[in-house]
Amino acid sequence: MFSHIMLGADDIDASKKFYDACFAALGGNEGKLDPKGRVMYFHNGGILLLSKPIDGGKACGANGGTIGFAVESEEQGNAWHAAGVANGGTAIEDPPGIRESEIGNLYLAYLRDPAGNKVCVMKRMG
């Protein structure tokens, strides 16, 4: 369904530091800066881009929006969360862990990135 996700960031360096650390915890590579000043991440068939807003306005997190990344284990999710907090992210919502839901048990961990975007990792538990 999705070809890519692009997030706005006023401070590209701070956002790159955050996502480089978070994706390293998931086995991904460091982001690549393109000639337009955007950062691109390619991992498991997905593409994430970070860009200063094209309209010249301030970047802002989507109110009610969340970008979710898949993890293979609770340990990987905990590593992602710790890397994010250590690199400019802010822990939000409940602590990382398993939550019961109508679609089954899910491991979830949530952060706000340096630009205020809400991101999480998720694993469906058996």
C-alpha positions in Angstrom: 0.0 0.0 0.0 2.7 2.5 0.9 5.7 3.5 -1.3 7.4 5.6 1.3 6.9 7.9 4.3 8.4 11.4 4.6 8.6 13.2 7.8 9.3 16.9 8.3 12.3 18.0 10.4 13.6 21.5 11.1 16.9 20.1 12.4 17.9 17.5 9.9 21.1 16.6 11.9 19.2 16.0 15.2 16.6 13.9 13.4 19.3 11.9 11.5 21.1 11.2 14.8 17.9 9.9 16.3 16.8 7.7 13.3 20.4 6.4 12.7 20.5 5.1 16.3 16.9 3.7 16.2 17.4 1.9 12.9 20.8 0.6 14.0 19.0 -1.1 16.9 16.8 -2.8 14.3 19.7 -3.9 12.1 19.3 -1.1 9.6 21.9 1.2 8.1 22.6 4.9 8.6 20.6 7.4 6.6 22.0 8.8 3.3 21.9 12.5 2.7 20.7 13.4 -0.9 21.6 16.5 -2.9 18.4 18.2 -1.7 19.4 17.8 2.0 16.9 15.0 2.7 17.9 11.9 4.6 16.8 8.5 3.2 16.6 5.2 4.9 16.0 1.9 3.1 15.2 -1.1 5.3 13.3 -4.4 4.7 11.6 -2.9 1.6 10.5 0.3 3.3 11.7 3.8 2.7 11.7 6.6 5.2 12.7 10.1 4.3 13.4 13.2 6.5 13.1 16.6 4.9 12.8 20.2 5.8 9.2 21.2 4.8 9.1 22.1 1.1 6.7 25.1 1.8 9.3 26.7 4.1 7.1 26.4 7.2 7.9 24.7 10.5 7.9 21.0 10.7 5.3 19.5 13.1 4.1 16.1 14.3 0.8 14.9 13.0 -1.8 15.3 15.7 -3.2 11.8 16.1 -0.7 10.3 13.6 1.8 7.6 14.4 4.4 5.9 12.2 4.9 2.2 13.3 8.0 0.1 12.6 8.0 -3.7 12.9 10.4 -5.4 15.3 11.2 -9.1 15.6 11.3 -9.3 19.4 10.7 -7.5 22.7 14.5 -7.2 23.1 14.9 -5.5 19.7 12.0 -3.1 20.6 13.6 -2.3 23.9 16.9 -1.6 22.2 15.1 0.7 19.7 13.4 2.6 22.5 16.7 3.0 24.5 18.6 4.1 21.4 15.9 6.7 20.6 15.8 8.2 24.1 19.7 8.3 24.2 19.7 10.2 20.9 17.2 13.0 21.3 13.9 11.2 21.5 11.3 11.5 24.2 9.5 8.5 25.8 5.8 8.8 25.6 2.7 6.8 26.6 3.1 3.6 28.6 6.6 2.1 29.1 7.6 -0.4 26.4 5.8 -3.7 26.9 3.1 -6.1 25.9 -0.5 -4.8 25.8 -3.7 -6.7 25.4 -6.0 -5.6 22.5 -8.9 -6.8 20.5 -6.6 -8.0 17.8 -4.4 -10.0 20.2 -1.4 -9.2 22.4 1.0 -6.6 21.0 4.5 -5.5 22.1 4.6 -1.7 21.7 7.1 1.1 22.5 6.5 4.8 21.7 8.7 7.8 21.2 8.5 11.4 19.9 11.4 12.1 17.5 13.3 15.4 17.8 10.8 17.1 15.4 7.8 15.9 17.5 6.7 13.1 15.2 5.1 10.1 17.1 6.8 6.8 16.2 6.5 3.4 17.6 7.7 -0.2 17.2 5.3 -3.2 17.3 5.4 -7.0 17.3 2.3 -9.2 17.3 2.7 -11.7 20.0 1.9 -15.3 18.9 
